[in-house]
Amino acid sequence: MQRRQVMRHKFVLAGFFAALAVSGCSSQQSIQSQSQSQTGTGSADQSHAQLVIAPKVADVPAHPLPFKGKLLSGDPNELPPAIAMSLADNSPVTFTYREELTHDDYHVPLAISALDPANLIGAPLGDIGVTAFASLSISDGDTILADYTAKEHVSKSYNMYHNVSHAEVDEAARAAVRQRIEQKIYSDEARLAKAVGSAGKAPTASAAQ
C-alpha cells in the first residue's frame, strides 16, 4: 500500500514537471517567435530605409536675370545661359566672365597594357581628365555687385574599343562649371536684383523687351 502511494506521488511529480517543461517550451517559442517577428520587421524597415533614395534637388531652369548687363570680357558664345540671356549693350551693369582648363591625362604604359589580357575585354587603358575653372564678376559702374568662382573636374576613361577625345571632355567640363556658376547666380538673384534696382540705372529685363 505504501509502495503504491510512493509510485502515485512519483507519477504526479513527473506529470507536474512535464507540464512545466511544456509550458516553458511554449513560452520560449512564443518569445522567440515574437523576437523573430520584431527582428523581421526591423530588418524590413532597415532594408526599406536603405532602398529609400533622397530626391535630387532639381536644378533651377535657365532663365534671364531680372536685369540686363553688358559683356565687358568673355566670349558671348561661351557663357552660362543665365548671362547669355541677359545681355544688353546699353546697360551700365557689366559682366566679366573667364574660363580656364587644365588637363591631367593618365595613360597605362604600353609595356604593361600590351601584356595585359584584360584589355581584350575592355579594361581601361587610361583616362582623360579636365579641370575647368570659371570666374564671373558683375559690376554697376565702379561698384562690384558680385564675384563668383567655381571649379569642376571631369574625367572619362577609354579602352581599346572606345576612344575619348579631349574636345568631348573639355565640353563636359565647361558645361559643368557653367552650371555651377549659374546655380550661384540664381541663389543670389534676389539680392542682385535689389542691388541693381537701388542704383536706378540698369534697365530691367522687362523694360528692355
Backbone as JSON Lines, residues from 0, in Angstrom:
{"i":0,"aa":"M","n":[0.84,-1.2,0.0],"ca":[0.0,0.0,0.0],"c":[0.88,1.25,0.0]}
{"i":1,"aa":"Q","n":[1.83,1.23,0.87],"ca":[2.75,2.35,0.95],"c":[3.53,2.53,-0.34]}
{"i":2,"aa":"R","n":[3.87,1.39,-0.95],"ca":[4.62,1.43,-2.2],"c":[3.78,2.05,-3.32]}
{"i":3,"aa":"R","n":[2.45,1.76,-3.34],"ca":[1.57,2.34,-4.37],"c":[1.47,3.85,-4.2]}
{"i":4,"aa":"Q","n":[1.42,4.3,-2.93],"ca":[1.33,5.74,-2.69],"c":[2.6,6.45,-3.16]}
{"i":5,"aa":"V","n":[3.73,5.81,-2.91],"ca":[5.0,6.39,-3.36],"c":[5.03,6.51,-4.88]}
{"i":6,"aa":"M","n":[4.58,5.43,-5.56],"ca":[4.56,5.44,-7.02],"c":[3.61,6.51,-7.54]}
{"i":7,"aa":"R","n":[2.44,6.63,-6.83],"ca":[1.47,7.64,-7.25],"c":[2.08,9.04,-7.15]}
{"i":8,"aa":"H","n":[2.8,9.3,-6.03],"ca":[3.44,10.6,-5.87],"c":[4.48,10.87,-6.96]}
{"i":9,"aa":"K","n":[5.18,9.8,-7.34],"ca":[6.19,9.95,-8.39],"c":[5.54,10.33,-9.72]}
{"i":10,"aa":"F","n":[4.39,9.64,-10.01],"ca":[3.7,9.97,-11.26],"c":[3.17,11.4,-11.25]}
{"i":11,"aa":"V","n":[2.67,11.84,-10.11],"ca":[2.14,13.2,-10.0],"c":[3.25,14.22,-10.21]}
{"i":12,"aa":"L","n":[4.39,13.95,-9.55],"ca":[5.53,14.87,-9.7],"c":[6.04,14.89,-11.14]}
{"i":13,"aa":"A","n":[6.09,13.69,-11.72],"ca":[6.56,13.61,-13.12],"c":[5.64,14.39,-14.05]}
{"i":14,"aa":"G","n":[4.32,14.24,-13.79],"ca":[3.36,14.98,-14.62],"c":[3.49,16.47,-14.43]}
{"i":15,"aa":"F","n":[3.75,16.88,-13.18],"ca":[3.89,18.3,-12.87],"c":[5.09,18.91,-13.59]}
{"i":16,"aa":"F","n":[6.24,18.18,-13.52],"ca":[7.44,18.68,-14.18],"c":[7.29,18.68,-15.7]}
{"i":17,"aa":"A","n":[6.57,17.67,-16.21],"ca":[6.33,17.62,-17.66],"c":[5.51,18.82,-18.11]}
{"i":18,"aa":"A","n":[4.48,19.16,-17.28],"ca":[3.64,20.32,-17.61],"c":[4.47,21.6,-17.6]}
{"i":19,"aa":"L","n":[5.37,21.7,-16.6],"ca":[6.22,22.89,-16.54],"c":[7.13,22.99,-17.77]}
{"i":20,"aa":"A","n":[7.65,21.84,-18.18],"ca":[8.55,21.82,-19.35],"c":[7.82,22.25,-20.6]}
{"i":21,"aa":"V","n":[6.59,21.72,-20.77],"ca":[5.79,22.08,-21.94],"c":[5.47,23.56,-21.92]}
{"i":22,"aa":"S","n":[5.09,24.05,-20.74],"ca":[4.75,25.46,-20.6],"c":[5.96,26.34,-20.9]}
{"i":23,"aa":"G","n":[7.13,25.91,-20.39],"ca":[8.36,26.66,-20.63],"c":[8.72,26.7,-22.09]}
{"i":24,"aa":"C","n":[8.59,25.54,-22.75],"ca":[8.89,25.48,-24.18],"c":[7.96,26.37,-24.98]}
{"i":25,"aa":"S","n":[6.66,26.32,-24.59],"ca":[5.66,27.12,-25.28],"c":[5.96,28.6,-25.12]}
{"i":26,"aa":"S","n":[6.33,29.0,-23.9],"ca":[6.64,30.41,-23.64],"c":[7.88,30.84,-24.41]}
{"i":27,"aa":"Q","n":[8.89,29.93,-24.41],"ca":[10.12,30.25,-25.11],"c":[9.87,30.39,-26.6]}
{"i":28,"aa":"Q","n":[9.04,29.47,-27.15],"ca":[8.73,29.55,-28.58],"c":[7.98,30.83,-28.9]}
{"i":29,"aa":"S","n":[7.08,31.22,-27.97],"ca":[6.31,32.44,-28.17],"c":[7.23,33.66,-28.17]}
{"i":30,"aa":"I","n":[8.19,33.65,-27.21],"ca":[9.12,34.78,-27.12],"c":[10.01,34.83,-28.35]}
{"i":31,"aa":"Q","n":[10.5,33.63,-28.76],"ca":[11.35,33.58,-29.94],"c":[10.6,34.03,-31.18]}
{"i":32,"aa":"S","n":[9.32,33.57,-31.26],"ca":[8.51,33.95,-32.42],"c":[8.31,35.46,-32.46]}
{"i":33,"aa":"Q","n":[8.03,36.04,-31.26],"ca":[7.82,37.48,-31.19],"c":[9.11,38.22,-31.52]}
{"i":34,"aa":"S","n":[10.23,37.68,-30.99],"ca":[11.53,38.31,-31.25],"c":[11.86,38.27,-32.73]}
{"i":35,"aa":"Q","n":[11.58,37.1,-33.36],"ca":[11.86,36.97,-34.78],"c":[10.98,37.89,-35.59]}
{"i":36,"aa":"S","n":[9.72,38.02,-35.12],"ca":[8.8,38.91,-35.82],"c":[9.29,40.35,-35.76]}
{"i":37,"aa":"Q","n":[9.77,40.76,-34.54],"ca":[10.27,42.11,-34.4],"c":[11.54,42.31,-35.2]}
{"i":38,"aa":"T","n":[12.41,41.28,-35.18],"ca":[13.65,41.36,-35.95],"c":[13.36,41.46,-37.43]}
{"i":39,"aa":"G","n":[12.37,40.65,-37.87],"ca":[12.0,40.69,-39.28],"c":[11.46,42.05,-39.67]}
{"i":40,"aa":"T","n":[10.64,42.62,-38.77],"ca":[10.1,43.95,-39.05],"c":[11.21,44.98,-39.1]}
{"i":41,"aa":"G","n":[12.15,44.85,-38.12],"ca":[13.26,45.78,-38.1],"c":[14.11,45.66,-39.33]}
{"i":42,"aa":"S","n":[14.34,44.41,-39.76],"ca":[15.14,44.19,-40.96],"c":[14.44,44.77,-42.18]}
{"i":43,"aa":"A","n":[13.1,44.57,-42.21],"ca":[12.34,45.11,-43.34],"c":[12.43,46.62,-43.36]}
{"i":44,"aa":"D","n":[12.32,47.24,-42.13],"ca":[12.41,48.68,-42.07],"c":[13.79,49.16,-42.5]}
{"i":45,"aa":"Q","n":[14.82,48.43,-42.0],"ca":[16.16,48.82,-42.35],"c":[16.41,48.66,-43.84]}
{"i":46,"aa":"S","n":[15.9,47.53,-44.4],"ca":[16.05,47.32,-45.82],"c":[15.35,48.4,-46.61]}
{"i":47,"aa":"H","n":[14.14,48.76,-46.12],"ca":[13.39,49.81,-46.79],"c":[14.14,51.13,-46.72]}
{"i":48,"aa":"A","n":[14.75,51.39,-45.53],"ca":[15.48,52.64,-45.37],"c":[16.68,52.69,-46.31]}
{"i":49,"aa":"Q","n":[17.31,51.54,-46.5],"ca":[18.45,51.51,-47.39],"c":[18.05,51.72,-48.84]}
{"i":50,"aa":"L","n":[16.81,51.34,-49.17],"ca":[16.35,51.47,-50.55],"c":[15.8,52.85,-50.84]}
{"i":51,"aa":"V","n":[15.5,53.61,-49.77],"ca":[14.97,54.94,-49.97],"c":[16.1,55.86,-50.44]}
{"i":52,"aa":"I","n":[15.9,56.5,-51.56],"ca":[16.89,57.4,-52.11],"c":[16.34,58.82,-52.01]}
{"i":53,"aa":"A","n":[17.13,59.69,-51.38],"ca":[16.68,61.07,-51.24],"c":[16.53,61.7,-52.61]}
{"i":54,"aa":"P","n":[15.43,62.4,-52.82],"ca":[15.24,63.02,-54.14],"c":[16.29,64.07,-54.42]}
{"i":55,"aa":"K","n":[16.76,64.08,-55.65],"ca":[17.76,65.06,-56.04],"c":[17.12,66.43,-56.16]}
{"i":56,"aa":"V","n":[17.82,67.43,-55.63],"ca":[17.3,68.79,-55.73],"c":[17.36,69.22,-57.19]}
{"i":57,"aa":"A","n":[16.21,69.55,-57.72],"ca":[16.13,69.9,-59.14],"c":[16.85,71.21,-59.41]}
{"i":58,"aa":"D","n":[17.6,71.26,-60.49],"ca":[18.27,72.48,-60.89],"c":[17.23,73.5,-61.36]}
{"i":59,"aa":"V","n":[17.52,74.76,-61.07],"ca":[16.61,75.82,-61.5],"c":[16.7,75.93,-63.02]}
{"i":60,"aa":"P","n":[15.57,75.89,-63.73],"ca":[15.62,76.02,-65.19],"c":[16.28,77.34,-65.59]}
{"i":61,"aa":"A","n":[17.06,77.3,-66.63],"ca":[17.76,78.51,-67.08],"c":[16.76,79.59,-67.47]}
{"i":62,"aa":"H","n":[16.98,80.78,-66.98],"ca":[16.1,81.91,-67.3],"c":[16.91,83.2,-67.18]}
{"i":63,"aa":"P","n":[16.48,84.25,-67.84],"ca":[17.21,85.52,-67.77],"c":[17.19,86.09,-66.36]}
{"i":64,"aa":"L","n":[18.18,86.89,-66.05],"ca":[18.22,87.59,-64.77],"c":[17.21,88.75,-64.8]}
{"i":65,"aa":"P","n":[16.82,89.25,-63.65],"ca":[15.84,90.35,-63.62],"c":[16.45,91.7,-64.0]}
{"i":66,"aa":"F","n":[17.63,91.69,-64.59],"ca":[18.26,92.91,-65.07],"c":[19.15,92.54,-66.25]}
{"i":67,"aa":"K","n":[19.53,93.54,-67.02],"ca":[20.39,93.32,-68.18],"c":[21.81,93.79,-67.86]}
{"i":68,"aa":"G","n":[22.76,93.26,-68.62],"ca":[24.14,93.66,-68.42],"c":[24.92,93.56,-69.72]}
{"i":69,"aa":"K","n":[26.0,94.31,-69.77],"ca":[26.87,94.31,-70.96],"c":[28.06,93.4,-70.69]}
{"i":70,"aa":"L","n":[28.4,92.59,-71.7],"ca":[29.54,91.68,-71.57],"c":[30.82,92.49,-71.79]}
{"i":71,"aa":"L","n":[31.54,92.72,-70.71],"ca":[32.77,93.5,-70.79],"c":[33.96,92.64,-71.2]}
{"i":72,"aa":"S","n":[33.97,91.38,-70.74],"ca":[35.06,90.47,-71.08],"c":[34.52,89.04,-71.11]}
{"i":73,"aa":"G","n":[34.91,88.3,-72.14],"ca":[34.44,86.93,-72.28],"c":[33.89,86.68,-73.66]}
{"i":74,"aa":"D","n":[33.76,85.42,-74.02],"ca":[33.22,85.01,-75.31],"c":[31.71,84.89,-75.2]}
{"i":75,"aa":"P","n":[30.94,85.64,-75.98],"ca":[29.47,85.58,-75.88],"c":[28.9,84.2,-76.21]}
{"i":76,"aa":"N","n":[29.68,83.37,-76.89],"ca":[29.23,82.02,-77.22],"c":[29.61,80.98,-76.16]}
{"i":77,"aa":"E","n":[30.33,81.42,-75.15],"ca":[30.77,80.51,-74.1],"c":[30.48,81.11,-72.73]}
{"i":78,"aa":"L","n":[29.19,81.26,-72.46],"ca":[28.74,81.86,-71.21],"c":[27.74,80.96,-70.52]}
{"i":79,"aa":"P","n":[27.58,81.08,-69.2],"ca":[26.45,80.42,-68.54],"c":[25.15,80.94,-69.16]}
{"i":80,"aa":"P","n":[24.17,80.07,-69.38],"ca":[22.92,80.5,-70.03],"c":[22.27,81.72,-69.38]}
{"i":81,"aa":"A","n":[22.33,81.82,-68.06],"ca":[21.7,82.96,-67.38],"c":[22.31,84.28,-67.83]}
{"i":82,"aa":"I","n":[23.61,84.29,-68.05],"ca":[24.28,85.51,-68.5],"c":[24.02,85.75,-69.99]}
{"i":83,"aa":"A","n":[24.09,84.67,-70.78],"ca":[23.87,84.79,-72.22],"c":[22.49,85.35,-72.53]}
{"i":84,"aa":"M","n":[21.5,85.03,-71.7],"ca":[20.12,85.51,-71.93],"c":[19.87,86.88,-71.32]}
{"i":85,"aa":"S","n":[20.89,87.48,-70.71],"ca":[20.68,88.77,-70.01],"c":[21.63,89.84,-70.52]}
{"i":86,"aa":"L","n":[22.02,89.74,-71.77],"ca":[22.97,90.71,-72.33],"c":[22.25,91.9,-72.97]}
{"i":87,"aa":"A","n":[22.82,93.07,-72.76],"ca":[22.33,94.3,-73.4],"c":[23.49,95.28,-73.47]}
{"i":88,"aa":"D","n":[23.76,95.78,-74.67],"ca":[24.91,96.66,-74.85],"c":[24.73,98.03,-74.22]}
{"i":89,"aa":"N","n":[23.48,98.41,-73.92],"ca":[23.23,99.76,-73.39],"c":[23.08,99.78,-71.88]}
{"i":90,"aa":"S","n":[23.49,98.72,-71.19],"ca":[23.33,98.66,-69.74],"c":[24.61,99.09,-69.03]}
{"i":91,"aa":"P","n":[24.48,99.85,-67.96],"ca":[25.67,100.22,-67.17],"c":[26.21,99.06,-66.34]}
{"i":92,"aa":"V","n":[25.39,98.0,-66.16],"ca":[25.83,96.8,-65.47],"c":[26.71,96.0,-66.42]}
{"i":93,"aa":"T","n":[27.82,95.5,-65.93],"ca":[28.75,94.77,-66.79],"c":[29.02,93.37,-66.23]}
{"i":94,"aa":"F","n":[29.26,92.45,-67.17],"ca":[29.64,91.08,-66.83],"c":[31.07,90.84,-67.3]}
{"i":95,"aa":"T","n":[31.87,90.25,-66.45],"ca":[33.22,89.82,-66.82],"c":[33.33,88.34,-66.52]}
{"i":96,"aa":"Y","n":[33.48,87.55,-67.57],"ca":[33.49,86.1,-67.4],"c":[34.77,85.51,-67.98]}
{"i":97,"aa":"R","n":[35.33,84.53,-67.25],"ca":[36.58,83.9,-67.68],"c":[36.56,82.41,-67.36]}
{"i":98,"aa":"E","n":[37.07,81.61,-68.27],"ca":[37.19,80.16,-68.07],"c":[38.62,79.72,-68.36]}
{"i":99,"aa":"E","n":[39.08,78.76,-67.58],"ca":[40.39,78.16,-67.8],"c":[40.26,76.64,-67.68]}
{"i":100,"aa":"L","n":[41.01,75.93,-68.51],"ca":[41.02,74.47,-68.48],"c":[42.43,73.96,-68.22]}
{"i":101,"aa":"T","n":[42.54,72.96,-67.38],"ca":[43.8,72.25,-67.18],"c":[43.56,70.77,-67.38]}
{"i":102,"aa":"H","n":[44.53,70.09,-67.97],"ca":[44.37,68.67,-68.27],"c":[45.28,67.81,-67.4]}
{"i":103,"aa":"D","n":[44.78,66.67,-67.0],"ca":[45.56,65.72,-66.2],"c":[45.29,64.3,-66.71]}
{"i":104,"aa":"D","n":[45.73,64.04,-67.93],"ca":[45.51,62.73,-68.55],"c":[46.38,61.66,-67.9]}
{"i":105,"aa":"Y","n":[45.87,60.44,-67.95],"ca":[46.65,59.29,-67.48],"c":[46.56,58.18,-68.52]}
{"i":106,"aa":"H","n":[47.7,57.6,-68.86],"ca":[47.75,56.53,-69.85],"c":[48.55,55.36,-69.29]}
{"i":107,"aa":"V","n":[47.99,54.17,-69.38],"ca":[48.71,52.97,-68.95],"c":[49.9,52.76,-69.87]}
{"i":108,"aa":"P","n":[51.1,52.57,-69.32],"ca":[52.28,52.38,-70.17],"c":[52.07,51.22,-71.15]}
{"i":109,"aa":"L","n":[52.55,51.41,-72.38],"ca":[52.36,50.42,-73.43],"c":[52.99,49.07,-73.05]}
{"i":110,"aa":"A","n":[54.12,49.11,-72.34],"ca":[54.79,47.87,-71.95],"c":[53.91,47.02,-71.03]}
{"i":111,"aa":"I","n":[53.02,47.69,-70.29],"ca":[52.11,46.97,-69.39],"c":[50.83,46.58,-70.1]}
{"i":112,"aa":"S","n":[50.24,47.51,-70.82],"ca":[48.96,47.24,-71.48],"c":[49.08,46.18,-72.57]}
{"i":113,"aa":"A","n":[50.24,46.1,-73.22],"ca":[50.41,45.13,-74.3],"c":[50.41,43.7,-73.78]}
{"i":114,"aa":"L","n":[50.77,43.51,-72.51],"ca":[50.85,42.17,-71.94],"c":[49.66,41.82,-71.05]}
{"i":115,"aa":"D","n":[48.71,42.75,-70.95],"ca":[47.56,42.53,-70.06],"c":[46.4,41.96,-70.85]}
{"i":116,"aa":"P","n":[46.01,40.68,-70.6],"ca":[44.89,40.08,-71.34],"c":[43.55,40.73,-71.03]}
{"i":117,"aa":"A","n":[43.48,41.47,-69.93],"ca":[42.21,42.14,-69.57],"c":[41.82,43.18,-70.59]}
{"i":118,"aa":"N","n":[42.78,43.65,-71.36],"ca":[42.47,44.65,-72.38],"c":[41.54,44.09,-73.45]}
{"i":119,"aa":"L","n":[41.57,42.78,-73.63],"ca":[40.72,42.15,-74.64],"c":[39.24,42.21,-74.26]}
{"i":120,"aa":"I","n":[38.95,42.39,-72.98],"ca":[37.55,42.5,-72.54],"c":[37.19,43.93,-72.17]}
{"i":121,"aa":"G","n":[38.03,44.87,-72.59],"ca":[37.68,46.29,-72.42],"c":[38.21,46.95,-71.17]}
{"i":122,"aa":"A","n":[39.3,46.46,-70.6],"ca":[39.87,47.12,-69.42],"c":[40.35,48.52,-69.8]}
{"i":123,"aa":"P","n":[40.21,49.5,-68.9],"ca":[40.63,50.87,-69.21],"c":[42.12,50.95,-69.53]}
{"i":124,"aa":"L","n":[42.46,51.71,-70.54],"ca":[43.84,51.95,-70.91],"c":[44.32,53.31,-70.4]}
{"i":125,"aa":"G","n":[43.42,54.04,-69.79],"ca":[43.76,55.36,-69.27],"c":[42.52,56.22,-69.18]}
{"i":126,"aa":"D","n":[42.69,57.46,-68.8],"ca":[41.55,58.38,-68.76],"c":[42.0,59.79,-69.11]}
{"i":127,"aa":"I","n":[41.04,60.54,-69.64],"ca":[41.24,61.94,-69.99],"c":[40.59,62.78,-68.91]}
{"i":128,"aa":"G","n":[41.38,63.57,-68.22],"ca":[40.84,64.4,-67.14],"c":[40.98,65.88,-67.43]}
{"i":129,"aa":"V","n":[39.94,66.63,-67.09],"ca":[39.94,68.08,-67.31],"c":[39.37,68.77,-66.09]}
{"i":130,"aa":"T","n":[40.05,69.8,-65.63],"ca":[39.53,70.64,-64.56],"c":[39.21,72.01,-65.15]}
{"i":131,"aa":"A","n":[37.96,72.43,-64.98],"ca":[37.52,73.73,-65.5],"c":[37.36,74.71,-64.35]}
{"i":132,"aa":"F","n":[37.95,75.87,-64.5],"ca":[37.82,76.95,-63.51],"c":[37.12,78.12,-64.18]}
{"i":133,"aa":"A","n":[36.15,78.7,-63.48],"ca":[35.41,79.84,-64.05],"c":[35.25,80.92,-62.99]}
{"i":134,"aa":"S","n":[35.24,82.16,-63.47],"ca":[35.0,83.3,-62.58],"c":[34.07,84.28,-63.28]}
{"i":135,"aa":"L","n":[33.18,84.86,-62.51],"ca":[32.23,85.84,-63.04],"c":[32.17,87.02,-62.09]}
{"i":136,"aa":"S","n":[32.3,88.19,-62.65],"ca":[32.2,89.42,-61.88],"c":[31.07,90.27,-62.46]}
{"i":137,"aa":"I","n":[30.2,90.77,-61.59],"ca":[29.09,91.63,-62.01],"c":[29.28,92.98,-61.34]}
{"i":138,"aa":"S","n":[29.32,94.03,-62.16],"ca":[29.58,95.37,-61.64],"c":[28.54,96.35,-62.14]}
{"i":139,"aa":"D","n":[28.36,97.39,-61.38],"ca":[27.48,98.5,-61.77],"c":[28.33,99.76,-61.67]}
{"i":140,"aa":"G","n":[28.87,100.18,-62.81],"ca":[29.82,101.29,-62.78],"c":[31.1,100.84,-62.1]}
{"i":141,"aa":"D","n":[31.48,101.57,-61.06],"ca":[32.69,101.22,-60.31],"c":[32.39,100.31,-59.12]}
{"i":142,"aa":"T","n":[31.13,99.97,-58.94],"ca":[30.73,99.14,-57.8],"c":[30.64,97.67,-58.21]}
{"i":143,"aa":"I","n":[31.38,96.83,-57.53],"ca":[31.3,95.39,-57.79],"c":[30.12,94.82,-57.01]}
{"i":144,"aa":"L","n":[29.16,94.28,-57.73],"ca":[27.96,93.73,-57.09],"c":[28.17,92.3,-56.63]}
{"i":145,"aa":"A","n":[28.97,91.54,-57.37],"ca":[29.17,90.13,-57.02],"c":[30.38,89.57,-57.74]}
{"i":146,"aa":"D","n":[31.02,88.64,-57.07],"ca":[32.12,87.87,-57.65],"c":[31.84,86.4,-57.38]}
{"i":147,"aa":"Y","n":[31.86,85.58,-58.42],"ca":[31.61,84.14,-58.26],"c":[32.76,83.36,-58.88]}
{"i":148,"aa":"T","n":[33.12,82.28,-58.23],"ca":[34.12,81.37,-58.79],"c":[33.62,79.94,-58.64]}
{"i":149,"aa":"A","n":[34.07,79.07,-59.52],"ca":[33.68,77.66,-59.46],"c":[34.75,76.82,-60.11]}
{"i":150,"aa":"K","n":[34.84,75.58,-59.66],"ca":[35.81,74.64,-60.24],"c":[35.15,73.26,-60.33]}
{"i":151,"aa":"E","n":[35.25,72.63,-61.48],"ca":[34.68,71.31,-61.69],"c":[35.69,70.42,-62.42]}
{"i":152,"aa":"H","n":[35.73,69.15,-62.02],"ca":[36.63,68.19,-62.66],"c":[35.82,67.11,-63.35]}
{"i":153,"aa":"V","n":[36.19,66.79,-64.57],"ca":[35.53,65.75,-65.35],"c":[36.6,64.83,-65.92]}
{"i":154,"aa":"S","n":[36.37,63.52,-65.82],"ca":[37.31,62.57,-66.42],"c":[36.52,61.43,-67.05]}
{"i":155,"aa":"K","n":[37.03,60.93,-68.14],"ca":[36.42,59.79,-68.83],"c":[37.52,58.81,-69.24]}
{"i":156,"aa":"S","n":[37.27,57.54,-68.98],"ca":[38.26,56.52,-69.32],"c":[38.03,56.02,-70.74]}
{"i":157,"aa":"Y","n":[39.05,55.41,-71.29],"ca":[38.96,54.85,-72.64],"c":[39.61,53.48,-72.64]}
{"i":158,"aa":"N","n":[39.26,52.68,-73.63],"ca":[39.85,51.35,-73.79],"c":[40.12,51.1,-75.28]}
{"i":159,"aa":"M","n":[40.51,49.87,-75.6],"ca":[40.88,49.59,-76.99],"c":[39.68,49.58,-77.93]}
{"i":160,"aa":"Y","n":[38.47,49.57,-77.37],"ca":[37.27,49.55,-78.21],"c":[36.57,50.91,-78.26]}
{"i":161,"aa":"H","n":[36.88,51.76,-77.29],"ca":[36.19,53.07,-77.22],"c":[37.19,54.15,-76.87]}
{"i":162,"aa":"N","n":[37.31,55.12,-77.75],"ca":[38.23,56.22,-77.53],"c":[37.47,57.46,-77.06]}
{"i":163,"aa":"V","n":[38.16,58.33,-76.36],"ca":[37.57,59.57,-75.86],"c":[38.43,60.73,-76.33]}
{"i":164,"aa":"S","n":[37.81,61.75,-76.88],"ca":[38.55,62.9,-77.38],"c":[38.66,63.97,-76.3]}
{"i":165,"aa":"H","n":[39.71,64.77,-76.38],"ca":[39.87,65.88,-75.45],"c":[38.72,66.89,-75.61]}
{"i":166,"aa":"A","n":[38.28,67.09,-76.83],"ca":[37.2,68.04,-77.07],"c":[35.92,67.63,-76.34]}
{"i":167,"aa":"E","n":[35.65,66.33,-76.33],"ca":[34.45,65.82,-75.65],"c":[34.51,66.08,-74.16]}
{"i":168,"aa":"V","n":[35.66,65.81,-73.56],"ca":[35.81,66.0,-72.11],"c":[35.86,67.49,-71.77]}
{"i":169,"aa":"D","n":[36.51,68.27,-72.62],"ca":[36.56,69.72,-72.41],"c":[35.16,70.31,-72.36]}
{"i":170,"aa":"E","n":[34.34,69.91,-73.3],"ca":[32.97,70.44,-73.37],"c":[32.16,70.05,-72.14]}
{"i":171,"aa":"A","n":[32.36,68.82,-71.67],"ca":[31.65,68.36,-70.46],"c":[32.09,69.17,-69.24]}
{"i":172,"aa":"A","n":[33.38,69.46,-69.15],"ca":[33.89,70.24,-68.02],"c":[33.38,71.68,-68.07]}
{"i":173,"aa":"R","n":[33.36,72.26,-69.27],"ca":[32.84,73.62,-69.41],"c":[31.37,73.69,-69.02]}
{"i":174,"aa":"A","n":[30.59,72.73,-69.47],"ca":[29.16,72.71,-69.14],"c":[28.96,72.59,-67.63]}
{"i":175,"aa":"A","n":[29.78,71.77,-66.99],"ca":[29.64,71.56,-65.54],"c":[29.98,72.82,-64.76]}
{"i":176,"aa":"V","n":[31.05,73.5,-65.13],"ca":[31.45,74.69,-64.38],"c":[30.49,75.85,-64.64]}
{"i":177,"aa":"R","n":[29.95,75.93,-65.85],"ca":[28.97,76.99,-66.14],"c":[27.69,76.76,-65.33]}
{"i":178,"aa":"Q","n":[27.3,75.51,-65.21],"ca":[26.12,75.21,-64.41],"c":[26.34,75.57,-62.95]}
{"i":179,"aa":"R","n":[27.55,75.33,-62.45],"ca":[27.86,75.67,-61.07],"c":[27.82,77.18,-60.85]}
{"i":180,"aa":"I","n":[28.36,77.94,-61.78],"ca":[28.3,79.41,-61.69],"c":[26.85,79.87,-61.73]}
{"i":181,"aa":"E","n":[26.09,79.26,-62.62],"ca":[24.68,79.64,-62.77],"c":[23.89,79.37,-61.49]}
{"i":182,"aa":"Q","n":[24.16,78.25,-60.83],"ca":[23.49,77.95,-59.57],"c":[23.78,79.01,-58.53]}
{"i":183,"aa":"K","n":[25.01,79.49,-58.5],"ca":[25.37,80.53,-57.54],"c":[24.67,81.85,-57.85]}
{"i":184,"aa":"I","n":[24.54,82.15,-59.15],"ca":[23.85,83.38,-59.53],"c":[22.39,83.32,-59.11]}
{"i":185,"aa":"Y","n":[21.74,82.21,-59.41],"ca":[20.32,82.09,-59.1],"c":[20.06,82.1,-57.58]}
{"i":186,"aa":"S","n":[20.97,81.54,-56.81],"ca":[20.78,81.57,-55.35],"c":[20.96,82.99,-54.81]}
{"i":187,"aa":"D","n":[21.61,83.85,-55.58],"ca":[21.87,85.23,-55.17],"c":[21.03,86.22,-55.98]}
{"i":188,"aa":"E","n":[20.07,85.69,-56.73],"ca":[19.33,86.5,-57.71],"c":[18.56,87.64,-57.05]}
{"i":189,"aa":"A","n":[17.89,87.37,-55.94],"ca":[17.08,88.4,-55.28],"c":[17.96,89.55,-54.8]}
{"i":190,"aa":"R","n":[19.1,89.23,-54.21],"ca":[19.99,90.28,-53.72],"c":[20.53,91.11,-54.87]}
{"i":191,"aa":"L","n":[20.9,90.44,-55.97],"ca":[21.42,91.15,-57.13],"c":[20.37,92.11,-57.71]}
{"i":192,"aa":"A","n":[19.14,91.62,-57.83],"ca":[18.07,92.47,-58.37],"c":[17.86,93.7,-57.5]}
{"i":193,"aa":"K","n":[17.93,93.51,-56.2],"ca":[17.75,94.64,-55.27],"c":[18.91,95.62,-55.39]}
{"i":194,"aa":"A","n":[20.12,95.1,-55.54],"ca":[21.3,95.95,-55.65],"c":[21.26,96.78,-56.93]}
{"i":195,"aa":"V","n":[20.89,96.12,-58.03],"ca":[20.8,96.84,-59.3],"c":[19.64,97.82,-59.28]}
{"i":196,"aa":"G","n":[18.5,97.4,-58.71],"ca":[17.33,98.26,-58.67],"c":[17.55,99.5,-57.82]}
{"i":197,"aa":"S","n":[18.31,99.36,-56.74],"ca":[18.53,100.5,-55.86],"c":[19.39,101.56,-56.53]}
{"i":198,"aa":"A","n":[20.21,101.15,-57.49],"ca":[21.03,102.12,-58.2],"c":[20.18,102.96,-59.14]}
{"i":199,"aa":"G","n":[19.08,102.34,-59.64],"ca":[18.16,103.08,-60.51],"c":[18.75,103.42,-61.86]}
{"i":200,"aa":"K","n":[19.75,102.59,-62.27],"ca":[20.41,102.89,-63.54],"c":[20.14,101.83,-64.6]}
{"i":201,"aa":"A","n":[20.29,100.57,-64.18],"ca":[20.22,99.49,-65.17],"c":[18.79,99.25,-65.61]}
{"i":202,"aa":"P","n":[18.54,99.09,-66.91],"ca":[17.19,98.73,-67.36],"c":[16.87,97.31,-66.95]}
{"i":203,"aa":"T","n":[15.64,97.06,-66.57],"ca":[15.22,95.71,-66.2],"c":[15.0,94.89,-67.45]}
{"i":204,"aa":"A","n":[14.89,93.59,-67.24],"ca":[14.68,92.69,-68.38],"c":[13.39,93.01,-69.09]}
{"i":205,"aa":"S","n":[12.31,93.34,-68.32],"ca":[11.01,93.6,-68.94],"c":[11.05,94.91,-69.72]}
{"i":206,"aa":"A","n":[11.8,95.91,-69.18],"ca":[11.86,97.19,-69.89],"c":[12.64,97.06,-71.19]}
{"i":207,"aa":"A","n":[13.7,96.21,-71.16],"ca":[14.49,96.03,-72.36],"c":[13.69,95.32,-73.44]}
{"i":208,"aa":"Q","n":[12.78,94.47,-73.04],"ca":[11.96,93.77,-74.02],"c":[10.91,94.7,-74.6]}
